[in-house]
């Protein structure tokens, strides 16, 4: 059986890589992918703790996080398409001035 610290270490690594992707990258698609990586790292931690404590509440919470992440992707991609049509770029620095 794999110790809980290995799973939590993997979760910390994934979350850190996602946070670095959000901070360092300027492409909106890469930022959304990094956010999804952070969500999945949190989901992994929820699942590990749910299995460790034999409690289903962590696994139920994962379904809510996945639902919010799916809605975030749908709305985010729709916004990116709309912004690309008007500005012809999805670079976050170029789009930061969204004035009427």
Biopython code that builds the backbone (N, CA, C, O; Angstrom):
import numpy as np
from Bio.PDB.StructureBuilder import StructureBuilder

atoms = [
    (1, "UNK", "N", (0.845, -1.180, 0.000)),
    (1, "UNK", "CA", (0.000, 0.000, 0.000)),
    (1, "UNK", "C", (0.896, 1.251, 0.000)),
    (1, "UNK", "O", (1.894, 1.321, 0.716)),
    (2, "UNK", "N", (0.515, 2.212, -0.807)),
    (2, "UNK", "CA", (1.287, 3.444, -0.952)),
    (2, "UNK", "C", (0.940, 4.389, 0.195)),
    (2, "UNK", "O", (-0.238, 4.585, 0.494)),
    (3, "UNK", "N", (1.948, 4.978, 0.843)),
    (3, "UNK", "CA", (1.665, 5.896, 1.959)),
    (3, "UNK", "C", (0.939, 7.154, 1.482)),
    (3, "UNK", "O", (1.052, 7.560, 0.326)),
    (4, "UNK", "N", (0.196, 7.753, 2.401)),
    (4, "UNK", "CA", (-0.588, 8.956, 2.089)),
    (4, "UNK", "C", (0.323, 10.125, 1.729)),
    (4, "UNK", "O", (-0.075, 11.005, 0.966)),
    (5, "UNK", "N", (1.528, 10.143, 2.265)),
    (5, "UNK", "CA", (2.442, 11.266, 1.994)),
    (5, "UNK", "C", (2.853, 11.327, 0.522)),
    (5, "UNK", "O", (3.118, 12.413, 0.006)),
    (6, "UNK", "N", (2.911, 10.178, -0.164)),
    (6, "UNK", "CA", (3.256, 10.181, -1.589)),
    (6, "UNK", "C", (2.162, 10.865, -2.405)),
    (6, "UNK", "O", (2.447, 11.665, -3.296)),
    (7, "UNK", "N", (0.913, 10.544, -2.092)),
    (7, "UNK", "CA", (-0.202, 11.158, -2.802)),
    (7, "UNK", "C", (-0.278, 12.657, -2.522)),
    (7, "UNK", "O", (-0.516, 13.461, -3.423)),
    (8, "UNK", "N", (-0.073, 13.011, -1.266)),
    (8, "UNK", "CA", (-0.117, 14.436, -0.925)),
    (8, "UNK", "C", (1.065, 15.189, -1.529)),
    (8, "UNK", "O", (0.926, 16.349, -1.916)),
    (9, "UNK", "N", (2.209, 14.549, -1.612)),
    (9, "UNK", "CA", (3.355, 15.165, -2.273)),
    (9, "UNK", "C", (3.088, 15.397, -3.756)),
    (9, "UNK", "O", (3.440, 16.444, -4.299)),
    (10, "UNK", "N", (2.465, 14.418, -4.408)),
    (10, "UNK", "CA", (2.088, 14.587, -5.809)),
    (10, "UNK", "C", (1.075, 15.711, -5.961)),
    (10, "UNK", "O", (1.141, 16.488, -6.913)),
    (11, "UNK", "N", (0.142, 15.798, -5.027)),
    (11, "UNK", "CA", (-0.848, 16.874, -5.064)),
    (11, "UNK", "C", (-0.192, 18.238, -4.909)),
    (11, "UNK", "O", (-0.565, 19.186, -5.599)),
    (12, "UNK", "N", (0.772, 18.346, -4.019)),
    (12, "UNK", "CA", (1.486, 19.616, -3.823)),
    (12, "UNK", "C", (2.288, 19.984, -5.072)),
    (12, "UNK", "O", (2.321, 21.149, -5.468)),
    (13, "UNK", "N", (2.930, 18.999, -5.686)),
    (13, "UNK", "CA", (3.702, 19.263, -6.903)),
    (13, "UNK", "C", (2.790, 19.734, -8.029)),
    (13, "UNK", "O", (3.102, 20.704, -8.719)),
    (14, "UNK", "N", (1.657, 19.046, -8.219)),
    (14, "UNK", "CA", (0.721, 19.449, -9.268)),
    (14, "UNK", "C", (0.162, 20.844, -9.016)),
    (14, "UNK", "O", (0.047, 21.649, -9.941)),
    (15, "UNK", "N", (-0.184, 21.128, -7.763)),
    (15, "UNK", "CA", (-0.729, 22.445, -7.445)),
    (15, "UNK", "C", (0.322, 23.529, -7.666)),
    (15, "UNK", "O", (0.004, 24.607, -8.167)),
    (16, "UNK", "N", (1.567, 23.250, -7.296)),
    (16, "UNK", "CA", (2.639, 24.232, -7.495)),
    (16, "UNK", "C", (2.901, 24.495, -8.974)),
    (16, "UNK", "O", (3.103, 25.640, -9.379)),
    (17, "UNK", "N", (2.898, 23.445, -9.771)),
    (17, "UNK", "CA", (3.080, 23.627, -11.214)),
    (17, "UNK", "C", (1.928, 24.426, -11.823)),
    (17, "UNK", "O", (2.144, 25.260, -12.702)),
    (18, "UNK", "N", (0.714, 24.171, -11.359)),
    (18, "UNK", "CA", (-0.429, 24.933, -11.838)),
    (18, "UNK", "C", (-0.344, 26.392, -11.435)),
    (18, "UNK", "O", (-0.647, 27.278, -12.235)),
    (19, "UNK", "N", (0.064, 26.647, -10.205)),
    (19, "UNK", "CA", (0.199, 28.038, -9.748)),
    (19, "UNK", "C", (1.289, 28.764, -10.526)),
    (19, "UNK", "O", (1.129, 29.934, -10.873)),
    (20, "UNK", "N", (2.388, 28.082, -10.800)),
    (20, "UNK", "CA", (3.445, 28.692, -11.611)),
    (20, "UNK", "C", (2.960, 28.984, -13.031)),
    (20, "UNK", "O", (3.313, 30.007, -13.618)),
    (21, "UNK", "N", (2.154, 28.085, -13.570)),
    (21, "UNK", "CA", (1.602, 28.314, -14.899)),
    (21, "UNK", "C", (0.690, 29.521, -14.949)),
    (21, "UNK", "O", (0.705, 30.272, -15.924)),
    (22, "UNK", "N", (-0.110, 29.717, -13.897)),
    (22, "UNK", "CA", (-1.001, 30.883, -13.845)),
    (22, "UNK", "C", (-0.189, 32.163, -13.699)),
    (22, "UNK", "O", (-0.515, 33.176, -14.317)),
    (23, "UNK", "N", (0.852, 32.127, -12.898)),
    (23, "UNK", "CA", (1.632, 33.336, -12.620)),
    (23, "UNK", "C", (2.539, 33.706, -13.800)),
    (23, "UNK", "O", (2.641, 34.880, -14.154)),
    (24, "UNK", "N", (3.196, 32.715, -14.408)),
    (24, "UNK", "CA", (4.231, 33.005, -15.384)),
    (24, "UNK", "C", (3.734, 33.110, -16.821)),
    (24, "UNK", "O", (4.332, 33.834, -17.617)),
    (25, "UNK", "N", (2.680, 32.424, -17.173)),
    (25, "UNK", "CA", (2.225, 32.398, -18.557)),
    (25, "UNK", "C", (1.271, 33.545, -18.847)),
    (25, "UNK", "O", (0.610, 34.048, -17.939)),
    (26, "UNK", "N", (1.195, 33.958, -20.093)),
    (26, "UNK", "CA", (0.320, 35.050, -20.512)),
    (26, "UNK", "C", (-0.737, 34.602, -21.499)),
    (26, "UNK", "O", (-1.620, 35.389, -21.843)),
    (27, "UNK", "N", (-0.679, 33.372, -21.962)),
    (27, "UNK", "CA", (-1.681, 32.851, -22.875)),
    (27, "UNK", "C", (-2.884, 32.381, -22.056)),
    (27, "UNK", "O", (-2.727, 31.634, -21.091)),
    (28, "UNK", "N", (-4.070, 32.814, -22.436)),
    (28, "UNK", "CA", (-5.273, 32.504, -21.655)),
    (28, "UNK", "C", (-5.569, 31.010, -21.636)),
    (28, "UNK", "O", (-6.065, 30.502, -20.630)),
    (29, "UNK", "N", (-5.285, 30.304, -22.700)),
    (29, "UNK", "CA", (-5.543, 28.862, -22.729)),
    (29, "UNK", "C", (-4.610, 28.135, -21.760)),
    (29, "UNK", "O", (-5.036, 27.213, -21.064)),
    (30, "UNK", "N", (-3.359, 28.538, -21.713)),
    (30, "UNK", "CA", (-2.411, 27.929, -20.771)),
    (30, "UNK", "C", (-2.825, 28.245, -19.339)),
    (30, "UNK", "O", (-2.686, 27.399, -18.456)),
    (31, "UNK", "N", (-3.328, 29.444, -19.101)),
    (31, "UNK", "CA", (-3.785, 29.807, -17.756)),
    (31, "UNK", "C", (-4.963, 28.936, -17.343)),
    (31, "UNK", "O", (-5.023, 28.475, -16.204)),
    (32, "UNK", "N", (-5.909, 28.704, -18.268)),
    (32, "UNK", "CA", (-7.033, 27.828, -17.945)),
    (32, "UNK", "C", (-6.578, 26.394, -17.703)),
    (32, "UNK", "O", (-7.105, 25.723, -16.815)),
    (33, "UNK", "N", (-5.609, 25.918, -18.477)),
    (33, "UNK", "CA", (-5.088, 24.574, -18.248)),
    (33, "UNK", "C", (-4.390, 24.484, -16.892)),
    (33, "UNK", "O", (-4.488, 23.464, -16.210)),
    (34, "UNK", "N", (-3.695, 25.535, -16.503)),
    (34, "UNK", "CA", (-3.032, 25.551, -15.203)),
    (34, "UNK", "C", (-4.053, 25.576, -14.071)),
    (34, "UNK", "O", (-3.857, 24.932, -13.040)),
    (35, "UNK", "N", (-5.141, 26.319, -14.262)),
    (35, "UNK", "CA", (-6.206, 26.310, -13.254)),
    (35, "UNK", "C", (-6.813, 24.918, -13.112)),
    (35, "UNK", "O", (-7.097, 24.474, -12.000)),
    (36, "UNK", "N", (-7.011, 24.236, -14.226)),
    (36, "UNK", "CA", (-7.531, 22.876, -14.166)),
    (36, "UNK", "C", (-6.561, 21.943, -13.447)),
    (36, "UNK", "O", (-6.986, 21.043, -12.723)),
    (37, "UNK", "N", (-5.265, 22.152, -13.643)),
    (37, "UNK", "CA", (-4.283, 21.343, -12.933)),
    (37, "UNK", "C", (-4.372, 21.590, -11.429)),
    (37, "UNK", "O", (-4.238, 20.661, -10.633)),
    (38, "UNK", "N", (-4.598, 22.844, -11.045)),
    (38, "UNK", "CA", (-4.744, 23.152, -9.622)),
    (38, "UNK", "C", (-6.014, 22.514, -9.050)),
    (38, "UNK", "O", (-6.000, 22.004, -7.930)),
    (39, "UNK", "N", (-7.105, 22.542, -9.811)),
    (39, "UNK", "CA", (-8.337, 21.885, -9.372)),
    (39, "UNK", "C", (-8.120, 20.382, -9.198)),
    (39, "UNK", "O", (-8.587, 19.792, -8.224)),
    (40, "UNK", "N", (-7.417, 19.769, -10.139)),
    (40, "UNK", "CA", (-7.171, 18.330, -10.050)),
    (40, "UNK", "C", (-6.251, 17.979, -8.899)),
    (40, "UNK", "O", (-6.394, 16.913, -8.302)),
    (41, "UNK", "N", (-5.306, 18.852, -8.574)),
    (41, "UNK", "CA", (-4.450, 18.617, -7.407)),
    (41, "UNK", "C", (-5.273, 18.656, -6.123)),
    (41, "UNK", "O", (-5.076, 17.835, -5.227)),
    (42, "UNK", "N", (-6.186, 19.606, -6.040)),
    (42, "UNK", "CA", (-7.058, 19.663, -4.868)),
    (42, "UNK", "C", (-7.969, 18.438, -4.819)),
    (42, "UNK", "O", (-8.218, 17.897, -3.742)),
    (43, "UNK", "N", (-8.465, 17.999, -5.964)),
    (43, "UNK", "CA", (-9.308, 16.800, -6.010)),
    (43, "UNK", "C", (-8.537, 15.570, -5.538)),
    (43, "UNK", "O", (-9.080, 14.728, -4.822)),
    (44, "UNK", "N", (-7.285, 15.469, -5.937)),
    (44, "UNK", "CA", (-6.466, 14.341, -5.493)),
    (44, "UNK", "C", (-6.319, 14.349, -3.975)),
    (44, "UNK", "O", (-6.404, 13.299, -3.338)),
    (45, "UNK", "N", (-6.098, 15.524, -3.394)),
    (45, "UNK", "CA", (-5.982, 15.611, -1.939)),
    (45, "UNK", "C", (-7.305, 15.244, -1.261)),
    (45, "UNK", "O", (-7.308, 14.562, -0.236)),
    (46, "UNK", "N", (-8.424, 15.693, -1.827)),
    (46, "UNK", "CA", (-9.733, 15.331, -1.262)),
    (46, "UNK", "C", (-9.953, 13.824, -1.297)),
    (46, "UNK", "O", (-10.437, 13.245, -0.325)),
    (47, "UNK", "N", (-9.605, 13.192, -2.398)),
    (47, "UNK", "CA", (-9.790, 11.743, -2.530)),
    (47, "UNK", "C", (-8.892, 10.987, -1.559)),
    (47, "UNK", "O", (-9.318, 10.010, -0.943)),
    (48, "UNK", "N", (-7.658, 11.439, -1.425)),
    (48, "UNK", "CA", (-6.728, 10.759, -0.514)),
    (48, "UNK", "C", (-7.222, 10.842, 0.919)),
    (48, "UNK", "O", (-7.211, 9.846, 1.642)),
    (49, "UNK", "N", (-7.658, 12.029, 1.333)),
    (49, "UNK", "CA", (-8.155, 12.157, 2.702)),
    (49, "UNK", "C", (-9.455, 11.403, 2.897)),
    (49, "UNK", "O", (-9.705, 10.872, 3.979)),
    (50, "UNK", "N", (-10.289, 11.347, 1.867)),
    (50, "UNK", "CA", (-11.533, 10.579, 1.972)),
    (50, "UNK", "C", (-11.235, 9.089, 2.142)),
    (50, "UNK", "O", (-11.887, 8.405, 2.930)),
    (51, "UNK", "N", (-10.260, 8.600, 1.408)),
    (51, "UNK", "CA", (-9.896, 7.194, 1.560)),
    (51, "UNK", "C", (-9.212, 6.918, 2.895)),
    (51, "UNK", "O", (-9.429, 5.870, 3.504)),
    (52, "UNK", "N", (-8.393, 7.851, 3.345)),
    (52, "UNK", "CA", (-7.659, 7.660, 4.590)),
    (52, "UNK", "C", (-8.601, 7.635, 5.795)),
    (52, "UNK", "O", (-8.444, 6.810, 6.695)),
    (53, "UNK", "N", (-9.573, 8.538, 5.808)),
    (53, "UNK", "CA", (-10.500, 8.619, 6.931)),
    (53, "UNK", "C", (-11.780, 7.819, 6.716)),
    (53, "UNK", "O", (-12.676, 7.861, 7.558)),
    (54, "UNK", "N", (-11.881, 7.099, 5.613)),
    (54, "UNK", "CA", (-13.059, 6.293, 5.288)),
    (54, "UNK", "C", (-14.344, 7.113, 5.367)),
    (54, "UNK", "O", (-15.322, 6.702, 5.992)),
    (55, "UNK", "N", (-14.323, 8.274, 4.725)),
    (55, "UNK", "CA", (-15.445, 9.198, 4.730)),
    (55, "UNK", "C", (-15.740, 9.595, 3.290)),
    (55, "UNK", "O", (-14.821, 9.934, 2.543)),
    (56, "UNK", "N", (-17.001, 9.559, 2.892)),
    (56, "UNK", "CA", (-17.356, 9.861, 1.511)),
    (56, "UNK", "C", (-17.508, 11.350, 1.227)),
    (56, "UNK", "O", (-17.703, 11.732, 0.073)),
    (57, "UNK", "N", (-17.426, 12.186, 2.233)),
    (57, "UNK", "CA", (-17.655, 13.614, 1.998)),
    (57, "UNK", "C", (-16.591, 14.218, 1.081)),
    (57, "UNK", "O", (-16.904, 15.123, 0.307)),
    (58, "UNK", "N", (-15.362, 13.753, 1.144)),
    (58, "UNK", "CA", (-14.313, 14.246, 0.258)),
    (58, "UNK", "C", (-14.586, 13.878, -1.187)),
    (58, "UNK", "O", (-14.346, 14.683, -2.087)),
    (59, "UNK", "N", (-15.085, 12.675, -1.420)),
    (59, "UNK", "CA", (-15.392, 12.252, -2.779)),
    (59, "UNK", "C", (-16.604, 12.993, -3.330)),
    (59, "UNK", "O", (-16.651, 13.287, -4.524)),
    (60, "UNK", "N", (-17.567, 13.296, -2.500)),
    (60, "UNK", "CA", (-18.723, 14.076, -2.933)),
    (60, "UNK", "C", (-18.298, 15.494, -3.275)),
    (60, "UNK", "O", (-18.791, 16.078, -4.240)),
    (61, "UNK", "N", (-17.387, 16.047, -2.488)),
    (61, "UNK", "CA", (-16.897, 17.395, -2.758)),
    (61, "UNK", "C", (-16.149, 17.453, -4.084)),
    (61, "UNK", "O", (-16.169, 18.480, -4.763)),
    (62, "UNK", "N", (-15.490, 16.358, -4.458)),
    (62, "UNK", "CA", (-14.788, 16.301, -5.739)),
    (62, "UNK", "C", (-15.769, 16.466, -6.895)),
    (62, "UNK", "O", (-15.451, 17.124, -7.886)),
    (63, "UNK", "N", (-16.950, 15.881, -6.780)),
    (63, "UNK", "CA", (-17.944, 16.037, -7.843)),
    (63, "UNK", "C", (-18.387, 17.489, -7.978)),
    (63, "UNK", "O", (-18.613, 17.964, -9.090)),
    (64, "UNK", "N", (-18.512, 18.190, -6.868)),
    (64, "UNK", "CA", (-18.857, 19.611, -6.935)),
    (64, "UNK", "C", (-17.724, 20.423, -7.572)),
    (64, "UNK", "O", (-17.985, 21.327, -8.365)),
    (65, "UNK", "N", (-16.491, 20.115, -7.237)),
    (65, "UNK", "CA", (-15.348, 20.826, -7.827)),
    (65, "UNK", "C", (-15.288, 20.557, -9.321)),
    (65, "UNK", "O", (-15.013, 21.469, -10.101)),
    (66, "UNK", "N", (-15.542, 19.324, -9.731)),
    (66, "UNK", "CA", (-15.524, 19.000, -11.160)),
    (66, "UNK", "C", (-16.640, 19.725, -11.901)),
    (66, "UNK", "O", (-16.448, 20.143, -13.043)),
    (67, "UNK", "N", (-17.796, 19.880, -11.276)),
    (67, "UNK", "CA", (-18.906, 20.603, -11.895)),
    (67, "UNK", "C", (-18.561, 22.072, -12.068)),
    (67, "UNK", "O", (-18.808, 22.649, -13.127)),
    (68, "UNK", "N", (-17.992, 22.679, -11.039)),
    (68, "UNK", "CA", (-17.587, 24.082, -11.129)),
    (68, "UNK", "C", (-16.485, 24.257, -12.170)),
    (68, "UNK", "O", (-16.485, 25.241, -12.910)),
    (69, "UNK", "N", (-15.557, 23.323, -12.233)),
    (69, "UNK", "CA", (-14.474, 23.409, -13.215)),
    (69, "UNK", "C", (-15.020, 23.296, -14.639)),
    (69, "UNK", "O", (-14.555, 24.001, -15.535)),
    (70, "UNK", "N", (-15.994, 22.424, -14.853)),
    (70, "UNK", "CA", (-16.583, 22.298, -16.188)),
    (70, "UNK", "C", (-17.319, 23.574, -16.584)),
    (70, "UNK", "O", (-17.229, 24.015, -17.730)),
    (71, "UNK", "N", (-18.038, 24.162, -15.651)),
    (71, "UNK", "CA", (-18.724, 25.422, -15.938)),
    (71, "UNK", "C", (-17.719, 26.535, -16.198)),
    (71, "UNK", "O", (-17.930, 27.375, -17.073)),
    (72, "UNK", "N", (-16.633, 26.542, -15.445)),
    (72, "UNK", "CA", (-15.597, 27.565, -15.635)),
    (72, "UNK", "C", (-14.957, 27.435, -17.006)),
    (72, "UNK", "O", (-14.674, 28.447, -17.648)),
    (73, "UNK", "N", (-14.726, 26.240, -17.461)),
    (73, "UNK", "CA", (-14.133, 26.033, -18.778)),
    (73, "UNK", "C", (-15.100, 26.467, -19.873)),
    (73, "UNK", "O", (-14.694, 27.107, -20.843)),
    (74, "UNK", "N", (-16.368, 26.124, -19.726)),
    (74, "UNK", "CA", (-17.346, 26.503, -20.752)),
    (74, "UNK", "C", (-17.468, 28.015, -20.868)),
    (74, "UNK", "O", (-17.457, 28.558, -21.973)),
    (75, "UNK", "N", (-17.584, 28.692, -19.744)),
    (75, "UNK", "CA", (-17.697, 30.151, -19.773)),
    (75, "UNK", "C", (-16.385, 30.786, -20.208)),
    (75, "UNK", "O", (-16.387, 31.742, -20.984)),
    (76, "UNK", "N", (-15.274, 30.269, -19.722)),
    (76, "UNK", "CA", (-13.974, 30.826, -20.077)),
    (76, "UNK", "C", (-13.662, 30.693, -21.554)),
    (76, "UNK", "O", (-13.159, 31.635, -22.167)),
    (77, "UNK", "N", (-13.953, 29.539, -22.136)),
    (77, "UNK", "CA", (-13.700, 29.374, -23.562)),
    (77, "UNK", "C", (-14.619, 30.256, -24.397)),
    (77, "UNK", "O", (-14.196, 30.781, -25.427)),
    (78, "UNK", "N", (-15.857, 30.425, -23.976)),
    (78, "UNK", "CA", (-16.763, 31.331, -24.692)),
    (78, "UNK", "C", (-16.246, 32.768, -24.626)),
    (78, "UNK", "O", (-16.298, 33.493, -25.619)),
    (79, "UNK", "N", (-15.756, 33.173, -23.475)),
    (79, "UNK", "CA", (-15.175, 34.511, -23.358)),
    (79, "UNK", "C", (-13.932, 34.662, -24.223)),
    (79, "UNK", "O", (-13.732, 35.702, -24.851)),
    (80, "UNK", "N", (-13.095, 33.626, -24.260)),
    (80, "UNK", "CA", (-11.891, 33.701, -25.084)),
    (80, "UNK", "C", (-12.225, 33.808, -26.565)),
    (80, "UNK", "O", (-11.561, 34.546, -27.293)),
    (81, "UNK", "N", (-13.229, 33.093, -27.016)),
    (81, "UNK", "CA", (-13.635, 33.185, -28.416)),
    (81, "UNK", "C", (-14.155, 34.583, -28.723)),
    (81, "UNK", "O", (-13.829, 35.152, -29.765)),
    (82, "UNK", "N", (-14.963, 35.144, -27.818)),
    (82, "UNK", "CA", (-15.492, 36.493, -28.031)),
    (82, "UNK", "C", (-14.379, 37.536, -28.030)),
    (82, "UNK", "O", (-14.391, 38.461, -28.843)),
    (83, "UNK", "N", (-13.429, 37.390, -27.128)),
    (83, "UNK", "CA", (-12.311, 38.338, -27.068)),
    (83, "UNK", "C", (-11.421, 38.190, -28.306)),
    (83, "UNK", "O", (-10.953, 39.186, -28.858)),
    (84, "UNK", "N", (-11.191, 36.955, -28.738)),
    (84, "UNK", "CA", (-10.354, 36.755, -29.923)),
    (84, "UNK", "C", (-10.998, 37.366, -31.168)),
    (84, "UNK", "O", (-10.303, 37.908, -32.027)),
    (85, "UNK", "N", (-12.314, 37.277, -31.261)),
    (85, "UNK", "CA", (-12.995, 37.859, -32.415)),
    (85, "UNK", "C", (-12.869, 39.382, -32.448)),
    (85, "UNK", "O", (-12.796, 39.977, -33.523)),
    (86, "UNK", "N", (-12.844, 40.007, -31.279)),
    (86, "UNK", "CA", (-12.769, 41.472, -31.264)),
    (86, "UNK", "C", (-11.327, 41.992, -31.226)),
    (86, "UNK", "O", (-11.029, 42.992, -31.879)),
    (87, "UNK", "N", (-10.444, 41.356, -30.495)),
    (87, "UNK", "CA", (-9.063, 41.845, -30.329)),
    (87, "UNK", "C", (-8.033, 41.112, -31.185)),
    (87, "UNK", "O", (-6.915, 41.603, -31.343)),
    (88, "UNK", "N", (-8.380, 39.945, -31.744)),
    (88, "UNK", "CA", (-7.491, 39.108, -32.556)),
    (88, "UNK", "C", (-6.276, 38.626, -31.773)),
    (88, "UNK", "O", (-5.221, 38.382, -32.358)),
    (89, "UNK", "N", (-6.412, 38.487, -30.467)),
    (89, "UNK", "CA", (-5.365, 37.901, -29.630)),
    (89, "UNK", "C", (-6.004, 37.398, -28.347)),
    (89, "UNK", "O", (-7.051, 37.886, -27.923)),
    (90, "UNK", "N", (-5.353, 36.410, -27.736)),
    (90, "UNK", "CA", (-5.799, 35.946, -26.419)),
    (90, "UNK", "C", (-4.691, 36.126, -25.388)),
    (90, "UNK", "O", (-4.730, 35.520, -24.317)),
    (91, "UNK", "N", (-3.715, 36.950, -25.708)),
    (91, "UNK", "CA", (-2.648, 37.275, -24.759)),
    (91, "UNK", "C", (-3.244, 38.128, -23.644)),
    (91, "UNK", "O", (-3.913, 39.126, -23.909)),
    (92, "UNK", "N", (-3.001, 37.736, -22.409)),
    (92, "UNK", "CA", (-3.623, 38.401, -21.268)),
    (92, "UNK", "C", (-3.165, 39.849, -21.143)),
    (92, "UNK", "O", (-3.957, 40.709, -20.759)),
    (93, "UNK", "N", (-1.909, 40.138, -21.458)),
    (93, "UNK", "CA", (-1.424, 41.519, -21.362)),
    (93, "UNK", "C", (-2.081, 42.413, -22.394)),
    (93, "UNK", "O", (-2.356, 43.578, -22.108)),
    (94, "UNK", "N", (-2.340, 41.901, -23.583)),
    (94, "UNK", "CA", (-2.971, 42.703, -24.625)),
    (94, "UNK", "C", (-4.454, 42.930, -24.370)),
    (94, "UNK", "O", (-5.010, 43.936, -24.811)),
    (95, "UNK", "N", (-5.096, 42.013, -23.667)),
    (95, "UNK", "CA", (-6.529, 42.071, -23.443)),
    (95, "UNK", "C", (-6.858, 42.718, -22.097)),
    (95, "UNK", "O", (-8.033, 42.878, -21.765)),
    (96, "UNK", "N", (-5.863, 43.084, -21.334)),
    (96, "UNK", "CA", (-6.106, 43.591, -19.985)),
    (96, "UNK", "C", (-6.854, 44.928, -19.970)),
    (96, "UNK", "O", (-7.413, 45.308, -18.942)),
    (97, "UNK", "N", (-6.868, 45.631, -21.082)),
    (97, "UNK", "CA", (-7.593, 46.896, -21.142)),
    (97, "UNK", "C", (-8.904, 46.713, -21.908)),
    (97, "UNK", "O", (-9.025, 47.138, -23.058)),
    (98, "UNK", "N", (-9.869, 46.086, -21.269)),
    (98, "UNK", "CA", (-11.175, 45.842, -21.883)),
    (98, "UNK", "C", (-12.121, 46.991, -21.559)),
    (98, "UNK", "O", (-13.076, 46.829, -20.800)),
    (99, "UNK", "N", (-11.852, 48.123, -22.129)),
    (99, "UNK", "CA", (-12.705, 49.275, -21.925)),
    (99, "UNK", "C", (-13.705, 49.360, -23.064)),
    (99, "UNK", "O", (-13.332, 49.242, -24.231)),
    (100, "UNK", "N", (-14.987, 49.567, -22.728)),
    (100, "UNK", "CA", (-16.099, 49.660, -23.659)),
    (100, "UNK", "C", (-15.773, 50.050, -24.981)),
    (100, "UNK", "O", (-16.659, 50.153, -25.830)),
]
sb = StructureBuilder()
sb.init_structure("model")
sb.init_model(0)
sb.init_chain("A")
sb.init_seg("    ")
for serial, (resi, resn, name, xyz) in enumerate(atoms, 1):
    if name == "N":
        sb.init_residue(resn, " ", resi, " ")
    sb.init_atom(name, np.array(xyz, "f"), 0.0, 1.0, " ", f" {name:<3s}", serial, name[0])
structure = sb.get_structure()
